[in-house]
Amino acid sequence: MYALANPQQGARFSIALGLRTLTLQTGQALRDRLHLGEDELTVRVGGSANKALFEHYEQEAEASGSASKQVLIEEDAHVVFDGNFDSHPVLRRLSDEPGTRALIAAPILVCTVDHLMPATESTRGGRQIVPMLRLMSSDLVLDEIDDFDINDLPALTRLVNWAGLLGSRVLLSSATLPPALVEGLYEAYRSGREAFQRHRGEPGLAVDICCAWFDEHDRQHESCASSETFKAAHQDFAKRRLERLAKSPVRRRADILALPPLGKRPEEIRPATATLLRENALALHQQHHSVDPHSGKRVSFGLVRMANIDPLVDVARVLFQQGAPEGVRIHLCVYHSRHPLVMRSGIERQLDRTLQRAEPDRVFQQPDIRRLLDSSEESDHLFIVLGSPVTEVGRDHDYDWAIVEPSSMRSIIQLAGRVRRHREQVCESPNILLLDTNLKHWEQPGKPAFHKPGFETDLQWRLSSHSLSELLTEDEYKVIDARPRVLARETLHAKDSLVDLEHERLHQLMIEQPAEPLTKKELRIGKTPKPPPLGAYSWHVMPQLHLTGVLIQRDPFRQQLEPEITLALLPDEGGETWTLHRVDDGAKRGEKLYVPVEESLLVRVELAKEQGERIQPWGATDYLTALADLAEGLDISLERAARTFGTVTASARNQRWGYHPVLGFWRSR
């Protein structure tokens, strides 16, 4: 975006991301590497607690010398900003609003996409004004757009359409962009750009959009006046990318793990799954480990990805009960989104420190890893992250091996990108195992299995099988890379292929479908063609539909499918123990009420009594200790720290929650 900008004016763009943590990381990295001040680069995320935690730990890292910086542009390159709110006839009327000045004025804005969405999503009030002004005055970068849920794509399509309407350039950044998604967003942008051209362009000049493609090896540009031209250019670039990927050194090899009958009830299936995971984790460790140069011990870092949190916690509890065999020690980290913020942040910082492995032996110098290796006599150490889909995106981690409970081809590819991410040595034997199906197939037979998360639905998009060995070809899983996502087959079989299901669903949603032709009889009686189904494309295809709120209400961004509550773990007066509270809104604006719900909602678990031999938690094990350390670092009271950083969002429909600091929250049966 800097290269495309007028060098006399400087760059002006917004980077919109889906995850708060990734937004903060991106903003900090750009600020460091481009040497930008806070008036030149603004970071906006939805959660103030997330931002406070991130900035606190960044300051700690800088004080200890562990933060690193790297220059990305020449010293004389700069982002120019010479704006003056107070002298502008429109902007001066907005400058009193909190956060408005920074959101509009900063040349570079790094934000969660929620901050820009009101430009097209508002149906009342004036929430659309500020993001609309931002879109009107800067270019738009959408990072990892294919990581958004498919139900969010209509709203993102509306945003891209309005970026074209308001004269912005748009950059899509991802290694796994499916063709239907790219083509659909081009159509949306082109439609908006046509309106911009009519009102702001040279009269009579046709819309001819300059498009460009970039990756680590190649670049291509083309003027695309039509969808056909764009599609041909995109396919040409994608085919060349596929050829390069096919010739790249293989760092990730996968195999499908056939599953024996696991039982019929969750109480049988989940313990059997834990046993299977433990057995195969030990086997992968034997083939993919590093040797500690100080002690000669064999060490590996593995990721076990599970689709849903509640089965994950049940599996974790069984793993703790089973322990490890003689001569082996397992260090288990349970990582998902239902940890209180202070605990989740601690887990993520621990993994960030440990799993930066561009220098492979550096991990053995980490104080916490060194302490764990030196304090036990076992010769084999497995550091295992048992995680939910949060492990797939947003973290720059490098594991030695992985076991995956499948949900979609997209998630398999994303997770595979975390295996040997920083190390380029060729892999000779499988370092990724894919479970042949997932737990939903066993626990809910006859229902969709690759669903929430996943692309399968109950009616229209139902798969004929839930076995990966039937849904994937060997070319699609033996060597895992972006190829299945980047280019679709000529003929798609959505019911028989996990890959084709994703491409077909995206095609139906993003690209206008031709109307079914009428028969001669229907034409004679004057029957009108059946209107096409509503999709993401309807916003810019159907006349004047964007003047209504119909699509905004039908396909809202990040729709909450069930009511949620906020739970908080508040300490007692002495800080010796904590109790569970529900956080309600008070009568006054911004007021919060903390209602004790310990007896009605909580089931406490004593993990130490369940723990087997030669296995231990990897990471913090005590909530109050972690909270006290944070409160001291921020110089705030323990109570205030708990109200800000000791909260978690959970379903309001669930009647009982289990909790342990190592395991997080889960639905208690």
MISEZA-452975 format. One line per 8 residues: their letters; for each residue x, y, z of C-alpha. Coordinates in steps of 0.05 Angstrom, whole numbers, plus 32768, in hexadecimal, padded with zeros to 4 digits. Layout:
% residues N
a = X,Y,Z; ...
***
This chain:
% residues 669
myalanpq = 8000,8000,8000; 803B,802E,800D; 8055,8021,7FC6; 8011,8031,7FA8; 800A,8073,7FCD; 801D,80B7,7FB2; 8063,80C2,7FCE; 8053,810C,7FD9
qgarfsia = 8016,80FB,8003; 802D,80BB,8025; 8006,807B,8033; 7FC2,807C,8053; 7FA0,8039,805F; 7F79,800F,8091; 7F8D,7FC7,80A3; 7F4F,7FA1,80BA
lglrtltl = 7F58,7F5E,80DE; 7F2A,7F2C,80FF; 7F4E,7F1E,8140; 7F5C,7F51,8178; 7F9F,7F32,818B; 7FB7,7F2F,8143; 7FA1,7F78,813A; 7FCC,7F8D,8175
qtgqalrd = 8007,7F64,815E; 8002,7F81,8117; 7FFC,7FC8,8130; 8038,7FC1,815E; 8062,7FA1,8127; 8052,7FD8,80F5; 805F,800E,8129; 80A3,7FF0,8139
rlhlgede = 80BA,7FDF,80F3; 80A0,801D,80CF; 80B6,804C,8107; 8070,806B,810F; 8055,8092,8149; 8010,808C,8167; 7FF7,80C8,813F; 800C,80A5,80FF
ltvrvggs = 7FF5,805E,810E; 7FB7,8051,8138; 7FA3,800C,8153; 7F5A,7FFF,8163; 7F3F,7FBF,8181; 7EFC,7FB0,81A0; 7F15,7F9A,81E5; 7F39,7FCD,8210
ankalfeh = 7F4F,7F95,823F; 7F72,7F71,8206; 7F96,7FB0,81F2; 7FAC,7FC0,8239; 7FC8,7F7A,8243; 7FEC,7F7B,8200; 800D,7FBF,820E; 8021,7FAA,8255
yeqeaeas = 8045,7F6C,823D; 8065,7F91,8202; 8083,7FC3,8234; 809D,7F88,825D; 80BC,7F69,8220; 80DF,7FAA,820C; 80F9,7FB4,8253; 8117,7F6E,8254
gsaskqvl = 8134,7F75,820E; 810C,7F3C,81F1; 80E7,7F66,81BF; 8106,7F68,8179; 8101,7F9C,8143; 810E,7F9A,80F8; 810D,7FD2,80C5; 80DE,7FC5,808A
ieedahvv = 80E6,8005,8063; 811F,8036,8057; 812F,8069,808C; 8118,80A3,8060; 80D6,8083,804E; 809D,809E,8077; 8052,80A3,807E; 803D,80EB,8076
fdgnfdsh = 8004,810A,809C; 7FF4,8153,809E; 7FAA,8153,80B0; 7F87,8187,80DA; 7F44,8174,80F8; 7F33,81B8,8114; 7F37,81DC,80D0; 7F0D,81A9,80AA
pvlrrlsd = 7EC3,81BD,80A5; 7EAA,8175,80AE; 7EDF,8153,80D9; 7EDF,8189,810E; 7E97,8176,811F; 7EAD,812F,812E; 7EEC,813C,8155; 7ECA,813D,8199
epgtrali = 7EB5,80F4,8192; 7EE4,80C5,81B9; 7F13,80A0,818A; 7EF8,80C2,814C; 7F34,80EE,813E; 7F65,80B3,8141; 7F38,8085,8118; 7F32,80B8,80DF
aapilvct = 7F73,80DF,80E3; 7FAA,80AB,80EA; 7FCA,809B,80A7; 7FCE,8051,80BA; 7F97,8030,80E1; 7F9D,7FE8,80FA; 7F5B,7FD1,8115; 7F2C,7F97,811E
vdhlmpat = 7EFC,7F97,80E3; 7EC3,7FA7,8113; 7ED9,7FF0,8114; 7ECD,7FF7,80C9; 7E8F,7FCB,80C2; 7E5D,8001,80D8; 7E6B,8024,8096; 7E3B,7FF3,8075
estrggrq = 7E19,7FD1,80B0; 7DF6,800A,80D4; 7DAA,800D,80CD; 7D9F,8046,80FE; 7DC5,807D,8121; 7E06,809A,8108; 7E38,8062,8116; 7E48,805D,80CC
ivpmlrlm = 7E64,80A4,80C5; 7EAA,809A,80E1; 7EBB,8058,80BF; 7E9D,8073,807E; 7ECC,80AF,8082; 7F06,8081,8090; 7EF5,8056,8053; 7EEC,8094,8029
ssdlvlde = 7F31,80AF,803B; 7F5E,8071,803C; 7F6B,802E,801B; 7F54,7FED,803B; 7F7D,7FAF,804B; 7F56,7F71,8060; 7F84,7F3F,8081; 7F74,7EF4,8081
iddfdind = 7F2E,7F00,8067; 7F24,7EB6,8059; 7F2A,7EA8,80A4; 7EE8,7ECA,80B1; 7EAB,7E9D,80BA; 7E85,7E93,8079; 7E48,7EB5,8099; 7E71,7EF5,80A0
lpaltrlv = 7E83,7EF9,8056; 7E44,7F1E,8040; 7E56,7F57,8070; 7E9E,7F58,8058; 7E85,7F5A,8010; 7E5C,7F97,8021; 7E9A,7FB8,803F; 7EC3,7FAB,8001
nwagllgs = 7E8B,7FC5,7FD5; 7E8A,8006,7FFB; 7ED6,800B,7FF9; 7ECF,800D,7FAD; 7E94,803D,7FB2; 7EBC,806D,7FDD; 7EFB,806A,7FB1; 7F29,803E,7FDB
rvllssat = 7F5A,800A,7FC3; 7F51,7FC5,7FE3; 7F88,7F92,7FF3; 7F76,7F4B,8007; 7FAD,7F29,802E; 7FAE,7EDD,8037; 7FD4,7E9F,8020; 7F94,7E77,8017
lppalveg = 7F63,7EA2,7FF0; 7F2E,7E77,7FCC; 7F1D,7E8D,7F85; 7ED3,7E97,7F92; 7EE1,7EC5,7FCD; 7F12,7EF0,7FA4; 7EE4,7EF3,7F67; 7EA7,7F05,7F92
lyeayrsg = 7ECC,7F3D,7FB5; 7EE6,7F57,7F72; 7E9E,7F5A,7F58; 7E89,7F80,7F97; 7EC3,7FB1,7F90; 7EB6,7FBA,7F46; 7E6D,7FCB,7F52; 7E80,7FFF,7F86
reafqrhr = 7EB7,801B,7F5A; 7E86,8024,7F20; 7E5D,8053,7F4C; 7E9B,8078,7F62; 7EB1,807F,7F19; 7E6D,809C,7F04; 7E6F,80D2,7F39; 7EB9,80E0,7F43
gepglavd = 7EDC,80C6,7F04; 7EE6,80E1,7EBE; 7EA3,80E1,7E9A; 7E99,80A7,7E6A; 7ED8,8082,7E82; 7ECA,8037,7E8B; 7EDD,8015,7ECC; 7F1F,7FF1,7EC2
iccawfde = 7F3A,7FDC,7F06; 7F84,7FD2,7F0D; 7F8D,7F90,7F33; 7FCE,7F72,7F4D; 7FE2,7F30,7F6C; 801F,7F25,7F99; 803E,7EEB,7FBE; 8084,7EDA,7FD7
hdrqhesc = 809B,7EC5,7F92; 8073,7EEA,7F5D; 804B,7F28,7F4B; 8018,7F36,7F15; 7FEC,7F71,7F02; 7FB2,7F77,7ED2; 7F7D,7FAA,7EC0; 7F3B,7F87,7ECB
assetfka = 7EFD,7FA7,7EAE; 7ED2,7F68,7EB6; 7ECA,7F2B,7EE2; 7EE1,7EFE,7EA9; 7F23,7F24,7EA3; 7F2E,7F23,7EEE; 7F1D,7ED9,7EF4; 7F4E,7EC7,7EBD
ahqdfakr = 7F86,7EF1,7EDB; 7F7A,7ED5,7F21; 7F7A,7E8D,7F08; 7FBA,7E99,7EE2; 7FDD,7EB2,7F21; 7FBF,7E7B,7F4C; 7FD7,7E45,7F1C; 801E,7E5F,7F1E
rlerlaks = 801A,7E61,7F6A; 8003,7E18,7F6B; 803E,7E04,7F40; 806E,7E26,7F70; 804D,7E06,7FAD; 8052,7DC2,7F8D; 809E,7DCB,7F84; 80AA,7DE8,7FCA
pvrrradi = 80D0,7DBE,7FFE; 809E,7D95,8026; 809C,7DA9,8070; 8059,7D8A,8081; 8043,7D44,8071; 8001,7D29,808A; 7FDE,7CE7,8092; 7F96,7CD5,80A4
lalpplgk = 7F8F,7CB1,80E7; 7F59,7C7B,80E1; 7F2D,7C79,811F; 7F14,7C3B,8141; 7ECD,7C3B,815D; 7ED0,7C6E,8196; 7E8D,7C60,81B7; 7E47,7C7D,81B3
rpeeirpa = 7E44,7CB0,81EC; 7E72,7CEB,81FB; 7E86,7CC9,823D; 7EA4,7C90,8213; 7EBB,7CB6,81D5; 7EE5,7CED,81F6; 7F10,7CC0,8223; 7F1C,7C92,81E7
tatllren = 7F31,7CCF,81BE; 7F61,7CE5,81F4; 7F82,7CA0,81F5; 7F89,7CA2,81A9; 7FA6,7CE8,81AA; 7FD9,7CD7,81E0; 7FF0,7C98,81BB; 7FFA,7CBE,8179
alalhqqh = 801A,7CFA,819A; 804F,7CCC,81B7; 805A,7CAD,8172; 8062,7CF1,8151; 8092,7D07,8187; 80C0,7CCD,8178; 80C5,7CE3,812F; 80C4,7D2F,8136
hsvdphsg = 80EB,7D47,8172; 8128,7D72,8181; 8161,7D60,81AF; 8170,7D90,81E8; 81BA,7DA2,81E0; 81C2,7DAB,822B; 81A4,7D6A,8245; 819C,7D3D,8207
krvsfglv = 8152,7D35,8216; 8122,7D2D,81DC; 80EF,7D66,81D8; 80B5,7D74,81A9; 807F,7DA8,81A6; 803C,7D8F,818B; 7FF7,7DAB,817E; 7FB7,7D83,8185
rmanidpl = 7F7E,7DAA,8165; 7F36,7D9B,8179; 7EF8,7DB9,815A; 7ED0,7DCA,8199; 7EE2,7DE0,81E0; 7EB8,7DB1,820B; 7ED2,7D70,81ED; 7F18,7D8F,81EF
vdvarvlf = 7F14,7D99,823B; 7EF9,7D52,8246; 7F33,7D37,821D; 7F65,7D62,8244; 7F4A,7D47,8287; 7F53,7CFF,826E; 7F9A,7D0E,8256; 7FAB,7D2A,829B
qqgapegv = 7F8E,7CEB,82BB; 7FB5,7CBC,828C; 7FF9,7CDC,8296; 8035,7CC6,826D; 805C,7C85,8266; 809F,7C78,8289; 80D7,7CA5,8270; 80A6,7CD8,8252
rihlcvyh = 808B,7D19,826E; 8050,7D3E,824F; 8048,7D89,8259; 7FFF,7D99,8246; 7FE4,7DDE,8235; 7F99,7DE6,822B; 7F8C,7E21,81FD; 7F48,7E3C,81E7
srhplvmr = 7F1E,7E7B,81EB; 7EF9,7E6B,822C; 7F33,7E7E,825B; 7F2E,7EBE,8283; 7F55,7EF4,825E; 7F90,7EF4,828E; 7F99,7EA9,8287; 7F91,7EA7,823B
sgierqld = 7FC2,7EE1,8234; 7FF4,7EBA,825E; 7FEC,7E7C,8233; 7FF6,7EA4,81F3; 8034,7EC8,820D; 8051,7E85,8223; 8045,7E67,81DE; 805F,7EA5,81BA
rtlqraep = 80A0,7EA1,81E1; 80AA,7E57,81D7; 8093,7E4B,8190; 80BD,7E7F,816C; 80EC,7E4C,814E; 8113,7E6C,8115; 814F,7E5B,8140; 813D,7E13,8153
drvfqqpd = 8169,7E0D,8192; 8152,7E50,81AE; 8116,7E2E,81CF; 8145,7E08,81FD; 815E,7E4A,8219; 8118,7E60,822E; 8119,7E63,827B; 80D6,7E40,8285
irrlldss = 80E7,7E08,8253; 812D,7E01,8272; 810E,7DFB,82B7; 80DC,7DC6,82A2; 8112,7D9C,827F; 8144,7DA1,82B8; 8112,7D92,82EF; 80FE,7D4C,82D8
eesdhlfi = 8126,7D0D,82C6; 80FD,7CF5,828A; 8123,7CF2,8249; 80E7,7D02,821C; 80BE,7D42,8224; 807F,7D52,81FD; 8065,7D99,8201; 801E,7D93,81E7
vlgspvte = 7FED,7DCB,81D8; 7FA6,7DAE,81D9; 7F81,7DE6,81B7; 7F40,7DFD,8195; 7F3D,7E20,8151; 7F5E,7E5E,8171; 7FA0,7E3A,8164; 7F97,7E40,8119
vgrdhdyd = 7F9D,7E8A,810E; 7FBC,7EC8,812D; 7FF9,7EA7,814D; 803E,7EA0,812D; 804D,7E5C,814C; 8079,7E23,8134; 8069,7DDB,814B; 808D,7D9A,813C
waivepss = 804E,7D72,812F; 8002,7D77,8133; 7FC4,7D4B,813A; 7F85,7D69,811C; 7F3C,7D5D,8129; 7F21,7D75,80E5; 7EED,7DAA,80D9; 7EFC,7DC5,8094
mrsiiqla = 7F34,7DC5,8061; 7F40,7E0E,8070; 7F4D,7DFF,80BA; 7F7A,7DC3,80A8; 7FA5,7DF0,807B; 7FA8,7E28,80AE; 7FBC,7DFA,80E6; 7FF0,7DD6,80BB
grvrrhre = 8010,7E1A,80B2; 8023,7E18,80FC; 804D,7DD9,80F2; 8097,7DE6,80E2; 8081,7E2E,80D4; 80C6,7E4D,80E0; 80F3,7E13,80CB; 80FD,7E01,8082
qvcespni = 811C,7DBB,8087; 80F9,7D87,805D; 80CB,7D57,8081; 80D0,7D0D,806E; 809A,7CED,8099; 8053,7D04,80AD; 8055,7D3A,80E2; 800A,7D48,80DF
llldtnlk = 7FD4,7D14,80EE; 7F8C,7D22,80D9; 7F56,7CFD,80FF; 7F2B,7CDA,80CB; 7EED,7CFD,80E7; 7EDB,7D29,8122; 7EB9,7D1D,8164; 7E76,7D3A,814C
hweqpgkp = 7E70,7D00,811B; 7E73,7CCE,8155; 7E4B,7CF6,8188; 7E14,7D0F,8159; 7E0C,7CDA,8123; 7DDF,7CEE,80EA; 7DEE,7D39,80F2; 7E21,7D67,80D1
afhkpgfe = 7E67,7D5A,80ED; 7E92,7D8F,80C9; 7E67,7DC6,80E6; 7E72,7DFE,8119; 7EAA,7E04,8105; 7EA6,7DEC,80BD; 7E7F,7DF4,807C; 7E4F,7DBA,8081
tdlqwrls = 7E05,7DC9,8090; 7DC9,7D9F,80A0; 7DA3,7DA4,805E; 7DC1,7DC2,801F; 7E0B,7DB7,802E; 7E0C,7D71,804B; 7E48,7D44,803F; 7E3E,7CFC,8028
shslsell = 7E73,7CE4,8058; 7E98,7CFD,8096; 7ED7,7CD5,8089; 7F13,7CFD,8071; 7F2D,7CC0,804C; 7EEF,7CC7,801F; 7EEB,7D13,801E; 7F34,7D22,800C
tedeykvi = 7F62,7D08,7FD7; 7FAA,7CF7,7FE8; 7FC1,7D35,7FC1; 7F97,7D60,7FEF; 7FB3,7D47,8032; 7FF5,7D21,8029; 8019,7D63,8022; 7FF1,7D9C,8041
darprvla = 7FF7,7DE1,8023; 7FCA,7E17,8006; 7FBE,7DF4,7FC3; 7F78,7DD8,7FD2; 7F60,7E1E,7FE5; 7F81,7E48,7FB0; 7F62,7E27,7F73; 7F21,7E01,7F6B
retlhakd = 7F14,7DC5,7F3F; 7EED,7DD0,7EFE; 7EB4,7DA5,7F17; 7EA3,7DA7,7F61; 7E84,7D6D,7F88; 7E6F,7D90,7FC8; 7E4F,7D53,7FE8; 7E8C,7D26,7FDE
slvdlehe = 7EC8,7D53,7FEB; 7EDB,7D7E,8027; 7F02,7DAB,7FF8; 7ECA,7DB2,7FC4; 7E97,7DC0,7FFB; 7EBC,7DFF,800F; 7EC6,7E17,7FC7; 7E7D,7E0A,7FB5
rlhqlmie = 7E61,7E2D,7FF2; 7E8D,7E6A,7FE5; 7E79,7E6A,7F9B; 7E2F,7E68,7FAB; 7E36,7E9F,7FDF; 7E65,7ECF,7FBC; 7E55,7ECA,7F71; 7E13,7EDA,7F51
qpaepltk = 7DF2,7E9B,7F36; 7DD1,7E9B,7EF1; 7D85,7E98,7EF2; 7D65,7E56,7EE0; 7D49,7E5C,7E98; 7CFE,7E57,7E90; 7CDF,7E21,7E66; 7CB6,7E32,7E28
kelrigkt = 7C76,7E24,7E4E; 7C8A,7E52,7E87; 7C9C,7E88,7E55; 7C57,7E81,7E32; 7C31,7E8B,7E73; 7C5C,7EC7,7E85; 7C80,7EAA,7EC1; 7CB9,7ED4,7EDB
pkppplga = 7CFE,7EB6,7EEA; 7D0A,7E9F,7F31; 7D33,7ED3,7F57; 7D79,7EBC,7F6A; 7D86,7EA9,7FB3; 7DA0,7EE0,7FDF; 7DEC,7EDF,7FE7; 7E26,7F0D,7FF6
yswhvmpq = 7E21,7F25,7FAD; 7DD9,7F3C,7FB6; 7DF0,7F7D,7FD6; 7E0E,7F97,7F96; 7DE6,7F6F,7F63; 7D9D,7F7B,7F76; 7D86,7FC2,7F66; 7D7F,7FF1,7FA1
lhltgvli = 7D83,7FB9,7FD4; 7DBC,7FDD,7FF6; 7D8B,8016,8007; 7D68,7FE7,8037; 7D7F,7FC4,8076; 7D66,7F7F,805F; 7DAA,7F5F,8051; 7DCA,7F80,808D
qrdpfrqq = 7D96,7F61,80BA; 7D95,7F1E,8095; 7DE1,7F15,8094; 7DFF,7F3F,80CD; 7E49,7F40,80DC; 7E5D,7F10,8114; 7E16,7EFD,8125; 7E0D,7EE2,816C
lepeitla = 7DE6,7EA1,8164; 7DD9,7E9A,81AF; 7DD8,7ECB,81EA; 7E19,7ED4,8211; 7E2C,7EE8,8257; 7E6C,7F01,8275; 7E88,7EDC,82B1; 7EBD,7EF8,82E0
llpdegge = 7EE9,7ED6,8314; 7EED,7F09,834C; 7F1C,7F01,8388; 7F05,7F06,83D0; 7F1D,7F3F,83FD; 7F5C,7F1B,8411; 7F6D,7F04,83CB; 7F70,7EBB,83E3
twtlhrvd = 7F39,7E9E,83B7; 7F09,7EB3,8381; 7EBE,7EAB,8372; 7E98,7EAB,8330; 7E6D,7EE7,831F; 7E40,7EF8,82E4; 7E4B,7F3E,82C8; 7E09,7F63,82BA
dgakrgek = 7DFD,7FA9,82A0; 7DE6,7FDB,82D4; 7DB1,8011,82CF; 7DE5,8046,82BD; 7E0C,8048,827D; 7E4E,8022,8286; 7E3A,8007,82CA; 7E49,7FBE,82D8
lyvpvees = 7E29,7F92,830D; 7E4D,7F53,8327; 7E1C,7F1D,833B; 7E38,7EE1,8362; 7E26,7EA0,833C; 7E59,7E71,835B; 7E26,7E41,8378; 7DF5,7E42,833E
llvrvela = 7E25,7E3F,8303; 7E6A,7E25,8317; 7E88,7DE0,831F; 7ECF,7DE3,8339; 7F01,7DAD,8325; 7F3F,7D99,834C; 7F6D,7D84,8313; 7FA6,7D6F,8341
keqgeriq = 7F7C,7D36,835D; 7F6F,7D1B,8316; 7FB7,7D23,82FE; 7FDE,7CE4,82EA; 8029,7CD9,82EA; 805B,7CFE,82BF; 802B,7D31,82A4; 8024,7D7A,82BA
pwgatdyl = 8003,7DBA,82A3; 802E,7DE5,8276; 8023,7E2D,828B; 8002,7E52,82C5; 7FD8,7E28,82F4; 7FBE,7E5B,8325; 7F8D,7E92,8311; 7F98,7EC0,834D
taladlae = 7FE4,7EBD,8347; 7FE0,7ED1,82FD; 7FAE,7F08,830F; 7FD9,7F23,8348; 8017,7F26,831B; 7FF0,7F4D,82E7; 7FD2,7F7C,831B; 8017,7F8B,8336
gldisler = 8033,7F97,82F1; 7FFB,7FC8,82DF; 7FFA,7FE6,8325; 7FB0,7FDA,832F; 7F87,7FB7,8365; 7F7A,7F6C,8361; 7F2F,7F7A,835D; 7F37,7FA9,8323
aartfgtv = 7F65,7F79,82FF; 7F31,7F41,8307; 7EF8,7F6C,82ED; 7F21,7F7E,82AF; 7F4B,7F41,82A1; 7F27,7F09,82C6; 7EEB,7F04,8299; 7ED3,7ED3,8264
tasarnqr = 7E98,7ED2,8235; 7E6B,7E95,8237; 7E28,7E7C,821E; 7DED,7E95,8247; 7DC6,7E56,823A; 7DF5,7E27,825E; 7DE1,7E19,82A6; 7E22,7DFE,82C3
wgyhpvlg = 7E6B,7E0E,82B5; 7EA9,7DE9,82CA; 7EE9,7E0F,82D6; 7F32,7E04,82E6; 7F6A,7E36,82D7; 7F8E,7E02,82AC; 7F50,7DEB,8286; 7F27,7E2B,8280
fwrsr = 7EDB,7E2A,827E; 7EB1,7DF1,8261; 7E69,7DDB,8262; 7E5F,7DAD,829D; 7E30,7D73,8292
***
